[in-house]
Structure formats: structure tokens, C-alpha cells
Amino acid sequence: MVLGSVAQGGGIDIAALLASALFVGAVVLGLQLADAVSAVYDARRVRDPAFADTDEPDSLTRRRIRELAWSIAITAVLAVIVAFGALSAVRLVWDSDRPVAGALALVGTTILVLLIGMVAIVAVVRRERPTYARIRRDLRDRSSFTLEADELAEFDERLERADRVRLRRSRASTLLRSIGVVLIVGLAVVVGVITPLPAGLPVVLGFAGGALLGVTAFVVAVRAGAIRTAALEAVLETQRAEVVALLERARIPQRAPVPGLRDRVSRALTILREQQK
């Protein structure tokens, strides 16, 4: 009703623009809130004094609460996309008498939902990239064997890849959060510019409140994320130090076995027992 009352704006369909801005803003805000909730949960858990007694430090690298929170948010986003696409298709068919455009809108919505869903599923269930814990496990499994030069080179390469993934993941989280807050604030500014006043004042205030909530979620996520990141970095640094120590130990040349040494030792022990009789 409010959108309809502000739909007068020359040749520009302000109501459609506001509806699109509301849709995009709701999606971004939902993802920001999910990120903030998961970050606060992780931060409170690592600051809990009982954490060190109940969980091993390595468990911090295996938690899935953030993936769960993002899965819930993405599911809600997909539901909104489906509703928005279906409504647009119905309007194209019944209001504008354009059945072909309506069918294309439904097909496009279906493809978009499938792509987002597949990316989300792959992100949640895919195997982690090379990690220090996995490299450490493989080195421990091979500790009783002598590693060849090509095997050592392979482990060195895996360690370098793990370092790159660790650095890239840290930068990516900050970048995504910054993009989200800039987008939602920009939408609020655009809505404030294109919406005629005073009829559209509730719309402007609604978008301003959403932007304020998005900024608050960004600040909370960054502060809570810093706490979790500090604890995670300590664990990762310990794991990396263990990997480096295992690699250095594997590089120490071992003495080659002497042919027939065991038989000679057995004979010597047999002779010694006979002499002691």
C-alpha cells in the first residue's frame, strides 16, 4: 500500500524499484544477521573457560555452526527468490498479457535457485582444502618409513597451499562482510533519494532502520569474528609448527640397513648363551 502511494515518479516505476530494493536488502540483511549470530556463538564458545577442558583445541577447526547458520539463511533467501519470481511471472501473464515473458521469468527463477542451491550444498559438504591437521596426520602415518625426495616435495607443496588457503580465507570473510554493509547502506541512500516525500517517509525510515541493523550486525560480526580468529590462529599456528617439525625430522637421513646384520646378531647371541652354560 505504501509502495503504491509513492509510485508516481514521472516515467520511472518507483514502486517496482522499491520492491526490488526491498528484496535485495532483505536478502543481504538476512545473510548479515546469520553471519553475526554464528560469529557470536563461536566467540562465546572459545571464551568459555570450560572450552579448554571439554574440547580439544583442534575441534575449533572442525565446527560447522557457521555453515548451518548460512544454510538456514540461504534457504530463506531461496524461498524469497521463488516467491518474487513467481509473483513477477503471474503479473506478466495476467496483468501485461505476456505469457512468453512470464514463462521466461519462471525459467530464470528456477535456474537461479538451482545455481544458488548447488553452490551452497557444495560449500557445506565439500572436503576441506589442504589443512595442517590433515598434513600432520599423513606425516605421522609415514613416520616409520623413510620419505623419498619427491614425497618430501609433495608435503612441502601441500604446506604452501595450506598457508595460501589460510590467508585467503581470512581476507575473504572481511571482504564479504564489507561488501554486504556497503550494499545495504547504498540501497538505503538510493531509496532516500528516489522516494517522494512525505508520502514515502515510512519507506525511507524502514530502509534506514534496515541499514542501521545491517551496520550493527557488521560490527558485531567483526568483533566476534576477531575473537574466534585469534583462537583459531593459535590452533593453526600450533598445527603448522608440528607439521614443520615432522618435516624436518623426515629430512634427517637414516642409516641404511646392513645386509645380514640380524643373522649375525642372532648367531652371536647363540654363541654367548652356549658359552654361559
C-alpha positions as CSV (number, residue, x, y, z in Angstrom):
1,M,0.0,0.0,0.0
2,V,2.8,2.4,0.9
3,L,4.6,1.4,-2.3
4,G,1.5,2.1,-4.3
5,S,1.2,5.5,-2.8
6,V,4.7,6.6,-3.8
7,A,4.6,5.1,-7.3
8,Q,4.2,8.5,-9.0
9,G,7.5,9.5,-10.4
10,G,7.3,10.6,-14.0
11,G,8.3,7.8,-16.4
12,I,10.1,5.8,-13.6
13,D,8.2,2.9,-11.9
14,I,9.2,3.8,-8.4
15,A,7.1,1.0,-6.9
16,A,9.0,-1.6,-8.9
17,L,12.3,-0.1,-7.9
18,L,11.4,0.0,-4.3
19,A,10.2,-3.6,-4.4
20,S,13.4,-4.7,-6.0
21,A,15.4,-2.7,-3.4
22,L,13.4,-4.3,-0.6
23,F,14.1,-7.8,-1.9
24,V,17.8,-7.3,-2.3
25,G,18.1,-5.5,1.1
26,A,16.2,-8.3,2.8
27,V,18.5,-10.9,1.3
28,V,21.7,-9.0,2.3
29,L,20.3,-8.3,5.8
30,G,19.4,-11.9,6.3
31,L,22.9,-13.1,5.4
32,Q,24.4,-10.4,7.7
33,L,22.3,-11.5,10.6
34,A,23.2,-15.1,10.1
35,D,26.8,-14.3,10.0
36,A,26.6,-12.2,13.2
37,V,24.7,-14.9,15.1
38,S,27.2,-17.6,14.1
39,A,30.2,-15.3,14.9
40,V,28.8,-14.5,18.4
41,Y,28.2,-18.2,19.1
42,D,31.7,-19.1,18.1
43,A,33.2,-16.2,20.1
44,R,31.3,-17.1,23.3
45,R,32.3,-20.8,22.9
46,V,36.0,-20.1,22.6
47,R,35.9,-17.6,25.5
48,D,34.1,-20.1,27.8
49,P,36.6,-21.4,30.4
50,A,35.1,-24.8,30.1
51,F,36.1,-25.0,26.4
52,A,39.7,-26.0,27.1
53,D,38.5,-28.7,29.4
54,T,35.7,-30.2,27.3
55,D,37.0,-29.9,23.8
56,E,40.4,-30.5,22.3
57,P,41.9,-27.4,20.6
58,D,41.8,-29.0,17.1
59,S,38.0,-29.2,17.4
60,L,37.8,-25.5,16.7
61,T,38.8,-26.1,13.1
62,R,36.0,-28.7,12.6
63,R,32.9,-26.9,13.9
64,R,30.0,-26.5,11.4
65,I,27.8,-23.9,13.2
66,R,28.6,-21.2,10.7
67,E,27.8,-23.5,7.7
68,L,24.5,-24.3,9.5
69,A,23.6,-20.7,10.1
70,W,24.4,-19.8,6.5
71,S,22.4,-22.7,5.2
72,I,19.3,-21.5,7.1
73,A,19.8,-18.0,5.7
74,I,20.3,-19.2,2.2
75,T,17.2,-21.4,2.4
76,A,15.2,-18.4,3.4
77,V,16.7,-16.4,0.6
78,L,15.8,-19.1,-1.9
79,A,12.2,-19.0,-0.7
80,V,12.0,-15.3,-1.2
81,I,13.5,-15.6,-4.7
82,V,10.9,-18.2,-5.6
83,A,8.1,-16.1,-4.3
84,F,9.4,-13.0,-6.0
85,G,9.9,-14.8,-9.4
86,A,6.5,-16.5,-9.3
87,L,4.7,-13.2,-8.5
88,S,6.6,-11.4,-11.3
89,A,5.7,-14.2,-13.7
90,V,2.0,-14.1,-12.7
91,R,1.9,-10.3,-13.2
92,L,3.5,-10.7,-16.6
93,V,0.9,-13.3,-17.7
94,W,-2.3,-11.8,-16.2
95,D,-1.6,-8.1,-15.9
96,S,0.5,-7.5,-19.0
97,D,-0.8,-10.4,-21.1
98,R,2.8,-11.6,-21.9
99,P,2.8,-15.3,-21.3
100,V,6.2,-15.8,-23.0
101,A,7.9,-13.3,-20.7
102,G,6.2,-14.9,-17.7
103,A,7.5,-18.4,-18.7
104,L,11.0,-17.0,-19.2
105,A,10.7,-15.4,-15.7
106,L,9.8,-18.7,-14.2
107,V,12.7,-20.5,-16.0
108,G,15.1,-17.8,-15.0
109,T,14.0,-18.1,-11.4
110,T,14.3,-21.8,-11.4
111,I,17.8,-21.7,-12.9
112,L,18.9,-19.0,-10.3
113,V,17.5,-21.1,-7.4
114,L,19.2,-24.2,-8.6
115,L,22.6,-22.5,-9.0
116,I,22.4,-20.9,-5.6
117,G,21.3,-24.2,-4.0
118,M,24.1,-26.2,-5.7
119,V,26.8,-23.7,-4.7
120,A,25.5,-23.8,-1.1
121,I,25.5,-27.6,-1.0
122,V,29.0,-27.8,-2.4
123,A,30.3,-25.2,0.1
124,V,28.8,-27.2,3.0
125,V,29.6,-30.8,2.1
126,R,32.8,-30.4,0.1
127,R,36.0,-31.7,1.6
128,E,38.2,-29.1,3.1
129,R,41.2,-27.8,1.3
130,P,44.7,-28.9,2.4
131,T,44.8,-28.3,6.2
132,Y,47.7,-28.5,8.7
133,A,45.8,-31.2,10.6
134,R,45.5,-33.4,7.6
135,I,49.2,-32.9,6.6
136,R,50.2,-33.7,10.2
137,R,48.1,-36.9,10.2
138,D,49.7,-38.1,7.0
139,L,53.2,-37.4,8.2
140,R,52.5,-39.2,11.4
141,D,51.3,-42.2,9.4
142,R,54.5,-42.2,7.5
143,S,56.8,-41.6,10.5
144,S,58.0,-45.2,10.5
145,F,59.1,-45.0,6.8
146,T,61.8,-43.2,5.0
147,L,60.3,-40.4,2.8
148,E,61.7,-40.1,-0.7
149,A,62.7,-36.7,-2.1
150,D,59.6,-36.5,-4.3
151,E,57.4,-37.3,-1.3
152,L,59.0,-34.5,0.8
153,A,58.5,-32.1,-2.1
154,E,54.8,-33.1,-2.2
155,F,54.4,-32.4,1.5
156,D,56.2,-29.0,1.1
157,E,53.7,-28.1,-1.7
158,R,50.7,-29.1,0.5
159,L,52.1,-27.0,3.3
160,E,52.4,-24.0,1.0
161,R,48.9,-24.5,-0.3
162,A,47.5,-24.7,3.2
163,D,49.3,-21.4,4.0
164,R,47.7,-19.7,1.0
165,V,44.2,-21.1,1.8
166,R,44.6,-19.8,5.4
167,L,45.5,-16.3,4.3
168,R,42.9,-16.2,1.6
169,R,40.1,-17.4,3.9
170,S,40.9,-14.6,6.4
171,R,40.8,-11.9,3.8
172,A,37.6,-13.3,2.1
173,S,35.5,-13.1,5.3
174,T,36.3,-9.4,5.8
175,L,35.7,-8.6,2.2
176,L,32.3,-10.2,2.0
177,R,31.2,-8.5,5.2
178,S,32.3,-5.1,3.9
179,I,30.5,-5.7,0.6
180,G,27.3,-6.5,2.4
181,V,27.3,-3.4,4.6
182,V,28.2,-1.1,1.7
183,L,25.4,-2.6,-0.4
184,I,22.7,-2.3,2.2
185,V,23.7,1.3,3.2
186,G,23.8,2.2,-0.5
187,L,20.3,0.9,-1.0
188,A,19.1,3.0,1.9
189,V,20.7,6.1,0.3
190,V,19.2,5.4,-3.1
191,V,15.7,4.8,-1.7
192,G,16.0,8.0,0.3
193,V,16.8,9.9,-3.0
194,I,14.2,8.4,-5.3
195,T,11.3,8.2,-2.9
196,P,9.0,11.3,-2.9
197,L,8.3,12.8,0.5
198,P,6.3,13.0,2.7
199,A,4.2,10.1,1.3
200,G,7.2,7.8,1.2
201,L,8.6,8.7,4.6
202,P,7.7,5.3,6.2
203,V,9.6,3.5,3.3
204,V,12.6,5.7,3.8
205,L,12.6,5.1,7.6
206,G,12.2,1.4,7.0
207,F,15.2,1.2,4.8
208,A,17.2,3.4,7.2
209,G,16.3,1.1,10.0
210,G,17.4,-1.9,8.0
211,A,20.7,-0.2,7.1
212,L,21.3,0.6,10.8
213,L,20.6,-3.0,11.7
214,G,23.0,-4.2,8.9
215,V,25.8,-1.9,10.2
216,T,25.2,-3.2,13.7
217,A,25.3,-6.8,12.5
218,F,28.6,-6.0,10.7
219,V,30.2,-4.5,13.8
220,V,29.1,-7.4,16.0
221,A,30.3,-10.0,13.4
222,V,33.7,-8.3,13.0
223,R,34.3,-8.0,16.8
224,A,33.1,-11.6,17.5
225,G,35.0,-12.8,14.5
226,A,38.2,-11.3,15.8
227,I,37.9,-13.3,19.0
228,R,37.3,-16.5,17.2
229,T,40.0,-15.8,14.6
230,A,42.6,-15.2,17.4
231,A,41.8,-18.6,19.0
232,L,41.7,-20.3,15.6
233,E,45.0,-18.7,14.6
234,A,46.6,-20.0,17.8
235,V,45.5,-23.5,17.0
236,L,46.5,-23.3,13.3
237,E,49.9,-22.0,14.3
238,T,50.5,-24.9,16.7
239,Q,49.4,-27.3,14.0
240,R,51.8,-25.7,11.5
241,A,54.7,-25.8,13.9
242,E,54.1,-29.6,14.4
243,V,54.0,-30.1,10.6
244,V,57.3,-28.2,10.2
245,A,58.9,-30.3,13.0
246,L,57.7,-33.5,11.4
247,L,59.0,-32.4,8.0
248,E,62.4,-31.6,9.5
249,R,62.6,-34.9,11.2
250,A,61.7,-36.7,8.0
251,R,64.6,-34.9,6.2
252,I,67.1,-36.3,8.7
253,P,68.9,-39.1,6.7
254,Q,68.5,-42.5,8.3
255,R,71.2,-45.2,8.3
256,A,70.8,-47.8,5.6
257,P,70.2,-51.3,6.9
258,V,73.2,-53.6,6.9
259,P,72.7,-56.8,5.0
260,G,72.8,-59.9,7.2
261,L,73.1,-57.9,10.4
262,R,70.1,-59.7,12.1
263,D,71.5,-63.1,11.3
264,R,74.9,-62.2,12.6
265,V,73.5,-60.8,15.8
266,S,71.4,-64.0,16.3
267,R,74.4,-66.2,15.9
268,A,76.5,-64.0,18.3
269,L,73.7,-64.3,20.9
270,T,73.5,-68.1,20.4
271,I,77.3,-68.5,20.9
272,L,77.1,-66.2,24.0
273,R,74.4,-68.4,25.5
274,E,76.4,-71.6,24.8
275,Q,79.5,-70.1,26.5
276,Q,77.5,-69.2,29.6
277,K,76.2,-72.8,30.0
